């Protein structure tokens, strides 16, 4: 593994933001992976989750974990804005679910 002293300033500037943050503190990469996993689970539950048997649910969450690693790698290696997109998706799906809940509640009152 390379130390900070081995990289020139120009080489560091060529890295993605997450690579630069991980150079400063190796835990930043792990924290960003946890953020991707958490946001992926939130987006899945807000937009796509249905009631499943336990074994199927375990398989789905294992696949979410594998997919989260792929998305984290895209953010880490290529600088794709995965975390930002997941946050925006979560907000939009959260607003949708809130409005759907309000609409159903109003419909029940009629």
Secondary structure as UniProt FT lines:
FT   HELIX           4..6
FT   HELIX           9..13
FT   HELIX           17..24
FT   HELIX           27..47
FT   HELIX           54..78
FT   HELIX           82..109
//
